[in-house]
Amino acid sequence: MPPTGTTIRIRVRMSARPIDEPHRASSQLELLFDLTFVVAVAAVTARLAHDIAGGHGLAALVPFLQVFFAIWWAWMNFTWFASSYDTDDVAYRLLTMVQMAGVLILAAGVPAAFSHSDYGIITLGYVIMRIGLVAQWLRAGLEDPAGRRTALRYAAGISLVTAGWALRYLLAELGLLPSFRGLLVLLCLDVLELAVPRWAERARPTAWHPHHIAERYGLFTIILLGESVLAASRGVEGALEAGQIRGTFVVIAGCGLVLLFALWWLYFLIEAGEGLSDRRHRSYLWGYGHYGIFAALAALGAGLEVAVEQSGHAVAASPQALGYAVAIPAGVYLALLWAVHALVAAEPVIHPAAVLGCVAAVLLLPLAAPRIGVAAVVAAITGICVLLVAVTITIAAAGTRRQGPRLSTSGES
């Protein structure tokens, strides 16, 4: 036995953790695991920004979504498994390290995927991540009799789909998958990935902790917001190196920070843990919906990076394209955020009409970019998001004031 006060756990029998475990929070290992995804997201954001600046943003969209799906899905699989079966013993830590190594290898393959459509290194990293995850599920099936069928289903499903990814890469290298067929196979494999949890948990649902899951998703949102700050800072460096700092530089840089702050505020308007606890059957839609939210934040970082950079020197992308590089991610984020909030909230937190109006206005603004400039478009998008925050807070405050007298007069306050 280790000395009292240490955190060394040689071996702990893997079994389902209680779904109502008090004070459940992210472990130090989970936070370390997240750092590898900081590297991966930074790599994919930097490549997207490079292609946007070069006027190839639309062509980079499919590689970006594909690579980001691999990043997001690997993070999500680890997160939900850890919520149910985290033992934090030696074997668990070592298998987590294997998955971390896979993430870093995947990140190293991002430039080749964007530049030459070469997914070899990314596929290798993804396979390594899945090997670590399958080993975890096999261990859970061996040591937790109650959840054995579910665990073995997960292990089998993940293994088969991972073999599918490896086969897809091999066929592409042999020239047997033209671009259209390759995209079709990609979409089919993505659908199968999403279907594995639903199929596996028909045997018996896993015992994930709602507040722990909500915290993990909130932390990853903050990581992506931080990546957007990092991307914008790269744009600042590029503008400073050009030595042609203008007023538009200050406007875009300042508005970018305010915009990210407003998006952070909107995300954390509700505590999702309570909603997930009461509506566990909606966890799939809630969790899967975050793919769009996370991808939008990563893409927004790339758009802000190029918007800031172009204020110091010319880029190949047109003002309208740069405006849409910020507007589309912001609009997607707002729409999907409302949707995932509605899934777990007892009452709508953000009024749907307000969201619809803001999304429409944000997506129309880039049309005016050739006349008013990129800085004005970014400033207007920021103003719309800030207005949405203000309206939401005002409506919530008014509702609280109306509720107060009713509670006090009924004796239930």
N, C-alpha and C positions, 0 to 999 in steps of 0.2 A: 504494500500500500504506500502511496506517496505521503510525504510529511504533510501535516495539517497546514492549510493555507496555500498550497500549491494548486496549479490547475492541470497537472499531469494526469491523464486518464489513459492507461495502457489499452484496456479493452472494456467496452460496455456493450452489453447485449442490445442489438438494434430492435426496437419495438416502437409502435406508434406513440407519439407524444400526445398528451391531453390537449383537446381543442380549447379548453378553458384555462390553460396553465396561466397563473397570475404573473404579471411583470415580464412577460415574454418579449424579448427585444433582440435585435440583430446581434450576432456574436462577433467577436474580433476577427474570426476566420472569414465570416461573410463580408465584413468590411474590407479585408485584405483581398478577397476574391473580386470584389467590385473594382479594385484598382487596376486589375488586368483589363477590365472592360473600358476603363478610362483611356487606356492606350489604343484599344481597338476602335472605339468611337472616334478618337482624335484622328486616327489614320483615315477612316472613311470620310470624315467631315473635311479634312484637308484635301483629299482627292476630289471630292465633289466641288469644293470651292475653286480648285484649280481648273476644273472643266467648265464651271460657270463663267469664270473670268475669261477663258479662252473661247467663249461663245458656243460651247458644246453641252450646256446644261441639260437639255432635253435628252441627248444621247446618253448622258451619264445617269439618267434616272433609273433605268432598269438595273445596271450594276449596283447602284447605291441601294436600291430596295432589296436586291437579292443578298448582298453582303450584310446589310443591316438586319435582315431577317435571321441570318445565321447567328449574328451576335446576340440579338434579342432572344431568340429561341433557346440558345445555350444558357443565357442568364436566367431565363424564366424556368427552365427545367430544373436547374440547380436550386433555385429559390423555393419552388414548391416542394421539391424533395426534402430540402433542409427543414422546411416548416413542419414536415411530418416525421422525419426520421433522424434529425441531427443528434449524433451521439458525442461529437467532438472528441473522439478517442484517436489513437494513433492511426488506425486503418482509415478512418473517415478523413483525417487531415491529409494523409498521403494521397488518397484518391481525389481529394479536392485539388491538391497540388498538380496532379495529372491534368485535370480539367483546366487549371490556370495556364499550364504550359500550352495546351491546345489553343487557348484564346490568344496568347502571344504569337504563336505560329500563324494563326489566322490573320492577325493584325499585320504581320510581316508580308502576307500575300496580297494585301489590298492594292498597292500600286500596280502590280502585274495584272490584277483583275480589271482595273479601270483602263489601263493603257493598252493591254493586248488581249483582253478577254481570256486571260490565262488563270483558271481557277484551281490549278494544281496545289499550290501551297495552302490556299484557303480550304480546299477539300481535305488535305492532310491534317490541318489544325482541327477542323470540325470532327473528323474521324477520331482523333485523339481525345477530344472532349467527350465524345459519345462513349468511348471505351471506358473512361472513368465513371461516367454516369451509369452505364449498364452494370458495371461491377458493383456499384452502390445498390442498385435495384436487386441484383442477384443476392447480395448479402442480406438485404431486407427480407427477401423471400425465404432465405435459409433460416433466419433467426426470428422471424415474426410469423408464426403459423396462421394467425388470424388474417393477416394481410397478404398471405403467400400468393394466392391467385392473382391479385392485383399487381403485386410486384413482378411476378413472372410475366404477366401480360405486358407490363411496361418494358421489361428487359427484351422480350421477343419483338415487340413493335418497334422499339428504338433501333434494335440491331438490323431488322429488315429494311427500315427506311434509310439507315446509314449505309447499308450495302447498296441501296438504290442510288444514293449520291455518288458513291465511288464508281458504280457502273456508268452513271451518266457522264462523269468526267472521262472515263476510259473511252466510251463511244465517241465523245466529242473530239478527243485527241486522235482517234482513228478516222475522223472525218465522216462518221456515220450519222451525225446529228446536225443537220442544217440549222440555221439560226431559228427558223420558225418552230421546227420540231424540238429544238433544244429548249426554247421558251415554254413550249407546251409541257415537256417533261418536267421542267422546273416547277411549273404551277401545280402539276399533279403531285410531285414530291412534297411541296409546301402543304397541300391539302392533307396528304397522308400524315405529315408531321402533326398538324393540328388535330387530326382525328385520333391519334394514339391515346392521349389522355382520356378522351371521352369513352373510347372502347375499353381501355384498361380498367377504368373505375366503375364500369358496369358490374364487375365482380363484387367490389366493395369499395366505397369511397375512402380516399386517404384522409388522415386526420390532420389537415393543415389548420394552422392557427390564424383566425381572421385578422387580429390586430398585428400579428407579426407580418403577415402578407401585406397589409396596408402600409406598414412602416417600410418594408423592403421596396415597394413600388414608389413610395415617396422619396426614399433615398436615391433610387435610380433616376427619378425625375430631377432631383437636385444635381446629380452628376451630369445629366445632359444639359441642364441650364449652365452649369459650370463649363462644360465643353463649348457652349455658345459664347460664353465670356472669353474663353481661351481663343476661339476662332476669331472673334472680333479684335482681340489684342494682336493676333497675327496680321490682321488687316491694318491696324494702327502702325505696326512695325513697317509694313510695306509702304504705307503712306509717308511715314517719317523718313524712310530711306530715300524716297523720291525727292524729298526736300521741298515739296510744293504744298505746304499746308495752307488750306483756305478755310473760310467760315463753314463750308459744307462739311468739312472733316469733323469739326466740333459738334455740329448738329447731328450727324449720323452716329458718331460715337456716343454722345450723350443720350440720344433717343434710343439707341440700341440697349443701353443699360436699363433705362426706364421701362422699355418694352419687356425685357426679360423679367424684371421685377413684377410687372403687372401680370404676366403669365404665371409666375410663381404664386402670386396672391390668389389668382383664380383657382389654381389646382388645389390649394390647401384650404379652400372655403369650407370643406366638409371633412369630417373624420371618417374615412371609409371603413375602418375596422368594425364599427357598430353595424353599418349597413351590410357588410359581408357576413357578419354573424347572424343577422336576421334573414338574409337572403342568399344562403350558400348556393342555391341552385342557379344563381345568376353569375357565379364566379367565373365561368368560362367566358361569357361575353365581356365581363368586366376586365378580365386578364388579357384576353385577345385584343380587345379594343385599345389597349395601351400600346400595341405595336404601332398604330398610326400616330398616337400621341408622341411616343418616343422618337419615331422616325421624323416627325414634323419638327421636333426640337433640334435634332441633329442637323436637318436640312436648313433650318432657320439660322443656325450658327454659321453654316457655309454661306448663306445669302448675306448675312451681316458682315462677314469677313470681306467679301468682294465689294459690298456697298461702301465699306469704310476705305478699302484699298483704292477704289476708283476715284475717291475724292482727292488723292495725291497724284495719281498718274492715270493715263488712259488704259482701258482694258478693251478686249475685243467685243464683249457683250454690249448690247444696246441698252439704253436707259430703261426701256420697257421690260426687257428681259431681267435686268437687275431688280426692278420693282417687283416683278412676279417672283423672283427668287426669295424675297422676303414675305410678300403677300400670301402666296399659296401655302407655305408652311404655317404661317400665323392663322390663316383661315381654317385650315385642316385641324389645327390644334384646338381652336375654339369650338368647332363643331363636334369633334370627338370627345372633348372634355365635357361638354354638356351631356353627351350620350352616356358616358361612363358614370357621371354623377347621377344621372336619372336612374340608372340601374340599381343603385344602392341607397339612394336618398329617399326618405319617406315623403318629402315634398320637394319640388324643383328648387334648387339653390339659385340657379341662374335662369331668368325668365326666357323661355324659348324664343319669343318674339325679339327680345333684345339681342340674343345670339344670332338669329337669322339676319337681322338688320346689320349687325356689326360685320358678319362674314361677307354679306353682299357688298357693303361699303369697302371693306378691305380688298376684295377681289376686283373691284372696279377702279380703284385708285391708280394702279400701274398704267392704265390707258392714258393717263395724263402725264406720265413721266417725261415724254419728249418735250413737253411744254414747260412743266414746273420743276423738273429735275428729280433725281433720285433722292436727294436729301429731303425735299418736301414730301415725297411719297412715304419715306420711312417715318418722318415726323407725324404725318397724318395717321398712319397705321398705329403708331404709338399712342396718339391722342385718342383714337377709337377704343383701343384696349384699356386705357386708363379710364375712359368714360364708362366702359362696361363694368369695371371694378367699382367705380363710384355709384353707378345706378344700382348694382347688386347690393352694395352695402346699405344704401339708402332704403331700398325696398325691405331688406332684412330688418333694419332698425325700425322702420314703420310698423312692420308686422309684430315686432317685439313689444312696441308701445301699445298696439291694439290688444295684444294678448294679455298684457299686464293687468289692466282693469278687470278683464273677464275672470282671470285667475283669482284676483283679490276679492271680487264680489261674490265668487262662488265658494270662497273659503278654502281653495286648493292651492293658494300661493305658498 
